[in-house]
Amino acid sequence: MKNKNLSFMTQAAMIAAIYVVLTYIFAPFSFGEVQVRISEALTILPIFTPAAIPGLFVGCLIGNILGGAILPDIVFGSIATLIGAFFTWKLREQKPVVATLPPIISNIIIVPFVLRYGYGVTLPIPFMMLTVGIGEVISCTVLGLIVYG
């Protein structure tokens, strides 16, 4: 039992670390109204291991902190990733492209409101849903399926 817990924690920590590094390295386009967060490609990993769920959440949390995000972004952006990761794990038996949908949907719903009410971005929320959605499709589906393959 100890080895199973240690393996779970090690996997989660490695996923979190990789998420943080990718977010930090690609920071110029990991934040903002139009973003393609390369680290979101890792949201495919719950298909392989439930350890990716806390790993992605912690990685997003730390990545947002290091990226200089404000508190609502740190909290709600990380929750969007947690929700996406959990439902990706729930859809792990489906086709991989279907399992990429939860993080896209959770970010489309949550991030535009963080941009509006946290950062004061005055663009229309439906437009920000579109821009965030496009970035998430590129990150989660296109890059995520490359990670999957």
C-alpha positions in Angstrom: 0.0 0.0 0.0 2.8 2.4 0.8 4.4 1.9 -2.6 1.1 2.6 -4.3 0.6 5.9 -2.4 4.3 6.8 -3.1 3.8 6.1 -6.8 0.6 8.2 -6.9 2.3 11.1 -5.1 5.4 10.9 -7.3 3.3 10.9 -10.5 1.2 13.8 -9.3 4.3 15.8 -8.3 6.0 15.1 -11.7 2.9 16.2 -13.6 2.6 19.4 -11.4 6.3 20.2 -12.0 6.1 19.7 -15.8 2.9 21.9 -15.9 4.6 24.7 -13.9 7.7 24.6 -16.1 5.7 24.7 -19.4 3.5 27.5 -18.1 6.5 29.5 -16.9 8.6 28.9 -20.1 5.7 29.9 -22.3 4.4 32.7 -20.1 4.1 35.3 -22.8 1.2 33.4 -24.3 0.0 31.4 -21.2 -2.0 34.3 -19.8 -4.5 36.9 -21.1 -7.6 37.2 -23.2 -6.1 35.2 -26.0 -4.0 32.4 -24.6 -2.6 29.1 -25.7 -1.3 27.5 -22.5 1.0 24.8 -23.8 0.9 23.1 -20.3 -2.8 22.5 -20.9 -1.8 19.7 -23.3 -1.1 17.7 -20.1 -4.9 17.7 -19.3 -5.0 14.5 -21.4 -3.0 12.7 -18.7 -6.0 11.7 -16.4 -6.8 9.2 -19.1 -3.7 7.3 -17.9 -3.6 8.0 -14.2 -5.9 9.6 -11.6 -2.7 11.1 -10.1 -2.9 13.6 -12.9 -6.0 15.2 -11.3 -4.1 16.7 -8.2 -1.0 17.0 -10.3 -2.7 19.3 -12.8 -4.5 21.3 -10.1 -1.3 21.9 -8.1 0.7 22.6 -11.3 -1.9 25.2 -12.4 -2.0 26.8 -9.0 1.8 27.2 -8.8 2.0 28.2 -12.4 -0.5 30.9 -11.9 1.2 32.1 -8.8 4.6 32.2 -10.5 3.1 33.8 -13.6 1.9 36.8 -11.5 -1.8 36.0 -11.6 -4.2 37.8 -9.3 -5.9 35.8 -6.5 -9.2 35.2 -8.3 -7.2 33.8 -11.3 -5.1 31.7 -9.0 -8.2 30.2 -7.3 -10.7 30.0 -10.1 -8.3 29.2 -12.9 -6.9 26.3 -10.9 -10.4 25.1 -10.1 -11.2 25.1 -13.8 -8.2 22.9 -14.4 -9.2 20.6 -11.5 -12.8 20.3 -12.9 -11.5 19.6 -16.4 -9.0 17.0 -15.1 -11.6 15.2 -13.0 -14.1 14.9 -15.8 -11.3 13.8 -18.3 -10.6 11.0 -15.9 -14.3 10.2 -15.8 -14.3 10.0 -19.6 -11.2 7.9 -19.8 -13.0 5.0 -21.4 -14.3 7.2 -24.3 -12.3 8.2 -27.4 -9.4 10.4 -26.5 -10.8 13.4 -28.4 -13.9 13.2 -26.2 -11.8 13.2 -23.0 -10.2 16.5 -24.1 -13.6 18.3 -23.9 -13.9 18.8 -20.0 -10.9 21.1 -19.6 -12.0 23.1 -22.7 -15.5 23.5 -21.4 -14.5 24.3 -17.8 -12.1 27.0 -19.0 -14.6 28.5 -21.5 -17.1 28.9 -18.6 -14.8 30.1 -15.9 -11.8 32.0 -17.4 -13.8 34.8 -19.2 -15.4 35.8 -15.9 -12.0 35.9 -14.2 -10.8 38.1 -17.0 -13.8 40.4 -16.7 -14.2 40.7 -13.0 -10.7 40.0 -11.8 -8.6 41.8 -14.5 -11.3 44.3 -15.7 -11.1 43.2 -19.3 -13.9 45.0 -21.1 -14.2 42.7 -24.1 -17.6 41.0 -24.3 -17.8 37.7 -22.3 -19.0 35.7 -25.3 -16.0 36.9 -27.3 -13.6 36.0 -24.5 -15.3 32.5 -24.3 -14.5 32.2 -28.0 -10.9 33.3 -27.6 -10.3 31.1 -24.5 -12.0 28.2 -26.2 -9.8 28.5 -29.3 -6.7 28.5 -27.2 -8.0 25.5 -25.2 -8.8 23.5 -28.3 -5.3 24.1 -29.6 -3.8 23.2 -26.2 -6.0 20.4 -25.0 -7.1 18.7 -28.2 -4.4 19.3 -30.8 -1.4 19.3 -28.4 -3.1 16.9 -26.0 -3.7 14.3 -28.6 0.0 14.6 -29.6 0.9 13.9 -26.0 -1.6 11.0 -26.0 -0.1 9.5 -29.2 
